[in-house]
Amino acid sequence: MVLVRELAQRVLQHGDTLMTIAQQLEQKGIEKGIQLGRQEGKLEVAHSLLKMGMLRESAQEATGLSEDDLAQIHH
């Protein structure tokens, strides 16, 4: 019983730290999601440009995608 009270007290003392860590992890997850969304958007734009007949090099320059990224696109 003493152990449980001691653990509960420590959790209360370090609750702010634990929450800060959780918030940081959540923020990193949000940033990663935004980054993935932007990448998907660029791939969609490049796909449209290629379907319209734009050269791969021009689509790459317009979107900032790498050649490996463009290789994912099948038009």
C-alpha positions, -999 to 999 in steps of 0.1 A, spaced: 0 0 0 29 24 8 44 16 -26 12 25 -44 9 59 -25 46 66 -32 41 59 -69 9 80 -70 28 109 -54 56 106 -79 32 106 -108 17 138 -94 51 154 -90 61 145 -126 28 148 -143 37 181 -160 69 165 -174 49 134 -186 24 157 -203 51 178 -219 66 146 -234 32 135 -246 26 169 -262 60 168 -279 52 134 -293 18 146 -305 34 176 -322 60 155 -340 31 133 -352 12 163 -365 43 176 -382 50 142 -398 14 141 -411 17 176 -426 49 166 -443 33 134 -457 3 154 -469 25 179 -487 45 151 -504 12 135 -515 1 168 -529 33 172 -549 29 137 -563 -7 145 -574 4 177 -591 33 160 -608 10 132 -620 -14 158 -635 15 176 -652 28 144 -667 -7 134 -679 -9 168 -696 23 160 -715 49 179 -695 84 165 -696 95 146 -665 123 170 -660 100 200 -661 75 183 -637 104 175 -614 116 211 -614 80 225 -610 73 203 -579 107 199 -564 103 162 -563 133 139 -568 136 114 -597 129 86 -573 97 104 -562 86 107 -599 94 71 -604 64 63 -581 41 79 -606 25 58 -633 6 79 -658 
